[in-house]
Amino acid sequence: MWTPDSWRSLPIAQQPDWPDTARLEIVEKELSALPPLVYPSEIKNLSGHLAKACKGEAFVLQAGDCAESFDDYSANMVKNKLKVILQMAVVLTYSSGVPVIKLGRIAGQFAKPRSAAYESVNGINLASFRGHIINGDGPTAQERIPDPTRMIKAYHQSSATLNLLRALTKGGFSDLSKVHTWNQEFVASSDEGQRYEILAHEIDRALNFMAACGIDLKNEESLQQVNFWTSHEALLLSYEAPLTRYDRASKTYLDLSAHAIWIGERTRDLGGAHMEFFSGIGNPIACKMGPSMTPEEVVAVCEKLNPRRIPGRLTLVSRMGADNVDVKLPRLIKAVTDAGHPVIWSCDPMHGNTFVSDNGFKTRNLEAVIAEIAGFFRVHSALGTWPGGIHVELTGEDVTECIGGSYAISEEDLDTAYNTICDPRLNARQSLDLAHRVAELLIKN
């Protein structure tokens, strides 16, 4: 009896208090008449690749903005973000020999859960900023009023982003022979950028060898194009439900706002609206797990979201914190394994390692991020299970939002280019740092 609207009768968390519900209904109706942002065939393709990751035959790199912006958006920013993800994927693939599934937090990552309904901005108590799909981030009460028409703008920006991504990934930009061109100036000047250049030269030599052996590289589609999929946290169900359509080929409903979507730590209530919505769609889905998750809860989540035990459908994303991962994660993995549920295990090393610096900036230390990933790999190695992926927040811009890395950003450097509208992101240098370290862990696994 599931429908795209069956969630509406259930308790729901992290939703805005819309002041104009009549306008909300008009916007939802308009969204339901708009073309889908992604296609069922693309979702099916991703599902097949994720099934391999579930079996330990691939690794998922899920990366992108903490929250996309209406105000700070351009084709170059999309291209730079894609460059970093492609670079990371090349490092991981070439170093470890494992196929990498590239899944962006992009073209829909607009809504953000908040720990409190209000926040203090310049000494003024304002409604919390919940992402540009809901309200503005300006320091005024007017900016913070939820406006449903923002969902239409989010849709159109997502559409433009997807069109650009398809052109870049299928139109020659992602050609493996151009790995050198992906290295941005500020990355090329860093130690990790130089390490990437060495790897790029090795790839060039391998390609030249293949050409010398008579292999026609121009007709090798896998060398000239890449598969790149989009994902976001499906927090705002008033946006997701209108974009959910019935697919006759697969005989299921698909949320065509993205290829894959996930449930956050704050909305994974088993009896809540988000779980109900996710249980009925055919997309690949994920659920975040914090340190409060119990073995009984995680098995119940698997039963709710993937009762047919389809490999690759469900990803469980641990966000434990570097100090908790060795203690909290093993019992969850054991419970799911003992229950016979096929899942992809992924690590979000960002959210459990966030703190406020002495000068007032929310930040993360790259070493703590890497420490949680190392613990994630250590746990899986001990249990004989596959560490299936990582889920990180990053940008292609030269920001100073997280400390550490080969460029040694300190707390005193944070105000140099602290541009995020929500959570701190790794910059391109730090992202390459991370990729090389994860590649080493994959080799040892």
C-alpha positions in Angstrom: 0.0 0.0 0.0 3.1 2.3 -0.2 2.7 5.5 -2.2 5.1 8.5 -2.6 2.8 10.3 -0.1 2.3 7.6 2.5 4.9 9.3 4.7 2.7 12.3 5.3 0.7 10.7 8.1 3.7 9.8 10.1 5.9 11.8 12.5 8.6 13.7 10.7 11.8 15.4 11.9 13.9 18.2 10.6 11.3 19.9 8.5 10.8 23.7 8.2 7.8 25.4 9.6 6.3 26.6 6.4 4.3 29.9 6.9 2.3 29.5 3.7 1.1 25.9 3.3 -1.1 26.9 0.3 2.0 28.1 -1.5 3.8 24.9 -0.5 1.0 22.8 -2.2 1.3 24.8 -5.4 5.1 24.3 -5.5 4.8 20.6 -4.9 2.3 20.4 -7.8 4.6 22.3 -10.0 7.5 20.0 -9.1 5.4 16.9 -9.9 4.9 18.2 -13.4 8.6 18.9 -14.1 10.8 16.4 -16.0 12.9 14.0 -13.9 16.4 15.1 -13.1 17.9 11.6 -13.6 16.8 8.6 -15.6 15.7 5.1 -14.5 18.4 3.5 -16.7 21.1 5.5 -14.9 19.8 4.3 -11.5 19.8 0.7 -12.7 23.3 1.1 -13.9 24.5 2.4 -10.6 22.6 -0.4 -8.8 24.6 -2.9 -10.8 27.9 -1.3 -9.8 27.0 -1.0 -6.2 26.1 -4.7 -6.1 29.8 -5.3 -6.9 30.9 -3.1 -4.0 28.6 -5.1 -1.8 30.6 -8.2 -2.8 34.0 -6.6 -2.2 34.6 -6.1 -5.9 34.5 -2.3 -6.0 35.0 0.7 -3.7 32.6 3.7 -3.4 34.0 7.2 -3.3 31.1 9.5 -2.3 32.2 13.1 -2.0 31.1 16.7 -2.5 29.8 19.8 -0.7 28.3 19.8 2.7 25.6 22.0 1.3 25.3 23.5 -2.2 24.8 27.2 -2.4 22.5 29.4 -4.6 24.8 32.4 -4.1 28.2 30.8 -4.7 27.6 28.7 -7.9 29.3 28.6 -11.3 30.3 26.1 -14.0 33.9 26.5 -12.8 33.0 25.4 -9.3 31.2 22.3 -10.6 34.2 21.5 -12.8 36.7 22.0 -10.0 34.7 19.8 -7.7 34.6 17.1 -10.4 38.3 17.4 -11.0 39.1 16.7 -7.3 36.8 13.6 -7.3 38.3 12.3 -10.5 41.8 12.8 -9.1 40.9 11.0 -5.9 39.4 8.1 -7.9 42.5 7.8 -10.1 44.7 7.6 -7.0 42.5 5.0 -5.4 42.1 2.9 -8.6 45.7 3.0 -9.8 47.2 2.4 -6.4 44.9 -0.3 -5.2 43.7 -1.9 -8.4 40.1 -1.7 -7.2 37.4 -0.2 -9.4 36.0 3.0 -7.8 32.4 4.0 -8.0 32.2 7.8 -8.2 29.2 9.2 -6.4 28.9 13.0 -5.9 27.2 14.9 -3.1 26.0 17.3 -5.8 23.0 18.4 -7.9 20.6 18.3 -4.9 22.6 18.6 -1.7 20.7 21.7 -0.5 18.9 20.8 2.7 20.7 20.5 6.0 19.5 19.1 9.4 20.2 21.3 12.4 20.6 20.4 16.0 18.5 23.4 17.2 15.6 25.4 15.7 17.3 28.7 16.5 20.9 30.0 16.3 22.7 33.1 17.5 24.1 35.3 14.6 26.0 38.4 15.6 24.2 38.3 19.0 20.7 38.0 17.3 18.5 34.9 17.9 17.4 33.7 14.4 15.7 30.7 12.9 18.4 28.2 12.0 19.7 28.2 8.4 18.5 24.9 6.9 20.0 25.1 3.4 19.2 27.3 0.5 16.4 25.0 -0.6 14.5 26.2 2.5 15.7 29.6 3.7 18.5 32.1 3.3 21.7 32.2 5.4 21.7 36.0 5.8 21.7 37.5 9.3 18.1 38.8 9.3 14.8 37.4 10.4 13.4 37.9 6.9 16.2 35.8 5.3 15.4 32.9 7.6 11.7 32.6 6.7 11.2 29.2 4.9 10.1 29.8 1.3 8.8 26.8 -0.7 9.6 28.5 -4.0 13.2 27.9 -3.2 12.6 24.2 -4.1 11.9 25.3 -7.7 15.3 27.1 -7.8 17.0 24.1 -6.3 15.5 21.9 -9.0 16.7 24.2 -11.9 20.2 24.5 -10.4 20.4 20.7 -10.0 19.3 20.3 -13.6 22.0 22.7 -14.9 24.6 20.9 -12.7 23.6 17.5 -14.1 23.7 18.7 -17.7 27.2 20.0 -17.1 28.3 16.9 -15.3 27.0 14.7 -18.2 28.9 16.9 -20.7 32.1 16.7 -18.7 32.1 13.0 -17.9 31.0 11.9 -21.4 32.4 14.6 -23.6 36.2 14.1 -23.3 37.0 16.1 -20.1 37.3 12.9 -18.1 39.6 11.1 -20.8 42.2 9.3 -18.8 44.9 10.6 -21.1 44.2 14.1 -19.7 44.9 13.3 -16.0 47.6 16.0 -16.0 45.0 18.7 -16.9 43.0 17.9 -13.8 45.7 19.1 -11.5 44.9 22.6 -10.4 47.6 25.2 -9.8 47.4 25.2 -6.0 47.4 21.4 -6.0 50.3 21.1 -8.4 52.3 23.3 -6.0 51.8 21.0 -3.0 53.6 17.8 -2.0 50.5 15.7 -2.6 50.0 17.4 -5.9 53.5 16.5 -6.9 52.8 12.9 -5.8 49.8 12.9 -8.1 51.9 14.2 -11.0 54.2 11.2 -10.6 51.2 8.9 -10.7 49.9 10.8 -13.8 53.2 10.2 -15.6 53.0 6.5 -14.8 49.5 6.4 -16.3 50.8 8.1 -19.4 53.5 5.5 -19.7 51.0 2.7 -19.4 48.8 4.3 -22.0 51.7 4.8 -24.4 52.7 1.1 -23.9 49.2 0.0 -24.7 49.2 2.1 -27.9 52.5 0.7 -28.9 51.1 -2.8 -28.5 48.5 -1.9 -31.1 45.5 -1.2 -28.8 43.3 1.5 -30.3 42.8 3.7 -27.2 40.5 6.1 -29.1 37.9 3.3 -29.3 38.2 2.3 -25.6 35.2 4.1 -24.2 36.2 3.2 -20.6 39.3 5.3 -21.0 37.6 8.3 -22.5 34.5 8.5 -20.3 33.6 7.9 -16.7 30.4 7.0 -14.9 29.5 9.6 -12.4 26.4 9.6 -10.3 24.7 12.1 -8.0 23.4 11.8 -4.4 22.1 13.9 -1.6 20.5 13.6 1.8 16.7 13.3 1.1 15.8 15.5 4.0 13.0 17.6 2.5 10.3 15.1 1.6 8.1 17.9 0.1 10.8 18.1 -2.6 11.5 14.3 -3.0 7.9 13.0 -3.2 6.8 15.1 -6.2 9.9 14.0 -8.1 9.2 10.3 -7.4 7.6 8.6 -10.4 6.5 5.1 -11.2 8.9 3.2 -13.6 7.0 0.6 -15.6 10.2 -1.2 -16.7 11.3 -2.0 -13.1 7.7 -1.9 -11.7 8.8 0.3 -8.9 8.7 3.9 -7.8 12.0 5.8 -8.2 13.0 9.1 -6.7 14.3 10.8 -9.8 15.8 13.8 -8.0 19.1 11.9 -7.8 20.6 8.5 -8.5 21.0 7.7 -4.8 19.8 9.3 -1.6 20.4 8.8 2.1 18.8 9.1 5.5 20.7 11.2 8.0 21.5 10.3 11.7 18.7 12.7 12.9 15.9 11.3 10.7 16.4 7.5 10.9 13.5 6.9 13.3 12.1 3.5 12.3 8.5 4.7 12.7 9.1 8.0 11.1 8.3 9.6 7.7 11.7 9.3 6.2 12.0 5.6 6.8 8.6 5.1 5.3 9.5 7.1 2.2 12.8 5.3 1.7 11.3 1.9 2.2 9.2 2.2 -1.0 11.6 3.6 -3.6 13.8 1.5 -5.8 16.9 3.7 -5.8 20.1 2.7 -4.1 19.8 4.2 -0.6 21.9 4.7 2.5 21.5 5.3 6.2 23.9 7.1 8.5 24.8 5.5 11.8 26.2 7.4 14.7 27.7 6.0 18.0 24.2 5.7 19.5 23.1 3.1 17.0 22.5 -0.3 18.6 22.9 -3.7 17.0 19.1 -4.3 17.3 18.4 -0.9 15.6 20.8 -1.5 12.7 19.2 -4.9 12.0 15.8 -3.3 12.1 16.9 -0.7 9.6 18.1 -3.4 7.2 14.8 -5.2 7.6 12.8 -2.0 6.9 14.9 -0.7 4.0 16.0 -3.9 2.3 13.7 -6.8 3.3 14.4 -8.6 0.0 18.1 -8.5 0.7 19.1 -7.1 -2.7 22.9 -6.6 -2.9 23.9 -3.0 -3.4 20.6 -1.5 -2.5 21.5 -0.5 1.0 24.7 1.2 2.3 25.3 1.7 6.0 27.4 4.8 6.6 29.2 4.9 10.0 30.0 8.3 11.5 31.4 7.3 14.9 34.3 9.6 15.4 38.0 8.5 15.6 37.7 7.7 19.3 34.6 5.5 19.0 35.0 3.5 15.7 37.0 0.6 17.2 34.5 0.1 20.0 31.2 0.9 18.4 31.4 -0.3 14.9 32.3 -4.1 15.3 29.1 -5.0 17.1 27.0 -3.4 14.4 28.9 -5.2 11.6 28.6 -8.5 13.4 24.8 -8.0 14.0 24.2 -7.3 10.3 26.4 -10.1 9.1 24.8 -12.6 11.5 21.4 -11.5 10.3 22.4 -12.2 6.7 21.9 -8.7 5.3 24.0 -7.8 2.3 25.1 -4.2 2.7 27.9 -1.8 1.6 29.8 -0.5 4.6 31.0 3.1 4.2 32.8 5.5 6.5 31.8 9.1 7.0 34.9 10.4 8.9 33.8 14.0 8.9 30.8 14.5 11.2 32.1 12.6 14.2 35.3 14.7 14.2 33.9 18.2 14.1 34.9 20.7 16.8 35.0 24.5 17.4 38.4 26.1 17.3 39.7 28.6 19.9 39.0 31.4 17.4 35.3 30.3 17.0 35.4 28.4 13.7 33.7 25.0 13.3 36.4 22.8 11.8 37.9 19.3 11.4 41.4 18.0 11.7 42.5 15.9 8.7 44.5 13.6 11.0 41.4 12.8 13.0 39.5 12.2 9.7 42.2 9.8 8.5 42.3 8.1 12.0 38.6 7.2 11.8 39.1 5.8 8.3 42.1 3.8 9.5 39.9 2.5 12.4 37.2 1.6 9.9 39.6 -0.5 7.8 41.1 -2.0 10.9 37.7 -3.2 12.2 36.7 -4.7 8.8 40.1 -6.4 8.5 39.6 -8.1 11.9 36.0 -9.2 11.1 36.8 -10.4 7.5 34.3 -7.9 5.9 34.8 -5.5 3.1 35.3 -1.7 3.8 33.2 -0.6 0.9 33.7 3.1 0.7 34.2 6.6 2.2 31.8 9.5 2.3 33.5 12.9 2.6 32.7 16.6 2.4 35.1 18.5 0.1 35.3 21.3 -2.4 37.5 22.0 -5.4 38.2 25.5 -4.2 41.3 26.6 -2.2 39.5 27.0 1.1 40.8 26.9 4.7 38.0 25.2 6.6 39.7 22.1 7.9 43.1 22.0 9.6 46.1 19.8 8.9 47.3 18.2 5.7 50.5 18.5 3.8 50.0 22.3 3.5 49.6 22.4 7.4 46.6 24.6 7.8 46.4 25.7 11.4 43.6 27.1 13.5 45.0 30.6 12.9 44.7 30.1 9.1 41.0 29.3 9.2 39.8 32.9 8.6 41.9 33.1 5.4 39.2 31.5 3.2 36.5 30.1 5.4 33.7 30.0 2.8 31.3 27.2 3.8 27.7 28.0 4.5 27.4 25.1 6.9 30.1 22.5 7.7 33.8 22.7 7.0 35.1 20.9 3.9 38.4 19.5 2.8 40.2 21.5 0.1 41.8 19.9 -3.0 45.2 19.5 -1.3 43.7 17.8 1.7 41.4 15.6 -0.5 44.5 14.3 -2.3 46.2 13.7 1.0 43.2 11.7 2.0 43.1 9.7 -1.2 46.7 8.6 -1.0 46.3 7.5 2.6 43.1 5.5 1.8 44.8 3.9 -1.2 47.5 2.7 1.2 44.8 1.2 3.5 43.2 -0.5 0.5 46.5 -2.1 -0.6 47.0 -3.5 2.9 43.4 -4.7 3.3 
